[in-house]
Amino acid sequence: MFPVELFQFCPRCGERREAQTPVQPFHCHRCSLHYYFNPALAVAAVLLGPDERALFIRRAVDPAKGMLAVPGGFVDIGETAEEAT
């Protein structure tokens, strides 16, 4: 069982959860809440070009909006690290 399946109501507005496919993330159609059930596992990549320059991204959202970071993200429940994007 996925943790999102335990949510019968939106934690923000109380709207009854609609049947969702896929079940990750939880999305409330009434108040637009997106809630991710993330394990603490994350992936990142250090990409070097032939000239040994590294690729960085500029964060678009908080925390640290506007700062440089290495490409990466969370691994979702049921996903392998290799599948994470």
C-alpha positions as CSV (number, residue, x, y, z in Angstrom):
1,M,0.0,0.0,0.0
2,F,1.2,3.5,-0.9
3,P,1.0,6.2,1.9
4,V,-1.1,8.4,-0.4
5,E,-3.8,5.7,-0.3
6,L,-4.3,6.4,3.4
7,F,-5.3,10.0,2.6
8,Q,-9.1,10.0,2.3
9,F,-9.4,13.7,2.6
10,C,-7.2,16.7,1.6
11,P,-5.1,17.8,4.6
12,R,-5.5,21.5,3.5
13,C,-9.2,21.9,2.6
14,G,-10.9,18.6,3.7
15,E,-12.2,17.7,0.3
16,R,-12.7,13.9,-0.2
17,R,-9.9,12.4,-2.2
18,E,-10.9,11.4,-5.8
19,A,-9.6,8.1,-7.2
20,Q,-6.2,8.9,-8.6
21,T,-3.9,7.3,-11.1
22,P,-1.0,7.4,-10.5
23,V,-1.3,7.6,-6.8
24,Q,1.8,9.7,-6.4
25,P,1.7,12.7,-5.7
26,F,-1.6,13.4,-3.9
27,H,-3.4,16.1,-5.8
28,C,-6.5,17.9,-4.5
29,H,-8.7,19.1,-7.4
30,R,-10.5,21.6,-5.1
31,C,-7.6,23.6,-3.6
32,S,-4.8,22.4,-6.0
33,L,-2.6,21.0,-3.1
34,H,0.2,18.7,-4.4
35,Y,1.6,16.5,-1.6
36,Y,4.6,14.3,-2.3
37,F,5.3,11.2,-0.2
38,N,9.0,11.1,-0.6
39,P,11.4,8.8,1.1
40,A,14.6,10.4,2.2
41,L,16.4,9.1,-0.9
42,A,17.6,11.5,-3.5
43,V,19.8,11.4,-6.6
44,A,22.2,13.9,-8.1
45,A,24.6,13.9,-11.0
46,V,27.9,15.6,-11.6
47,L,28.2,16.0,-15.3
48,L,31.6,17.0,-16.8
49,G,32.1,18.0,-20.4
50,P,35.2,17.2,-22.5
51,D,36.7,20.5,-21.4
52,E,36.1,19.4,-17.7
53,R,33.5,22.1,-17.2
54,A,30.7,21.1,-14.8
55,L,26.9,21.4,-15.5
56,F,24.9,23.3,-12.9
57,I,21.2,24.3,-12.8
58,R,19.7,27.4,-11.4
59,R,17.0,26.6,-8.8
60,A,13.6,27.9,-9.9
61,V,11.8,27.4,-6.6
62,D,12.5,27.7,-2.9
63,P,14.5,26.7,-0.9
64,A,17.4,28.5,-2.4
65,K,15.6,29.9,-5.4
66,G,18.0,31.4,-7.9
67,M,21.0,29.6,-6.5
68,L,23.2,27.1,-8.4
69,A,22.8,23.4,-7.8
70,V,23.7,20.1,-9.3
71,P,21.0,18.4,-11.3
72,G,19.0,15.9,-9.2
73,G,15.8,15.2,-7.4
74,F,13.9,12.8,-5.1
75,V,13.3,9.1,-5.7
76,D,9.6,8.4,-5.5
77,I,8.2,5.4,-3.7
78,G,8.4,2.3,-5.9
79,E,11.0,3.9,-8.2
80,T,14.7,2.9,-8.4
81,A,17.5,5.5,-8.2
82,E,18.3,4.7,-11.9
83,E,14.7,5.5,-12.9
84,A,14.5,8.8,-11.0
85,T,14.6,11.9,-13.1
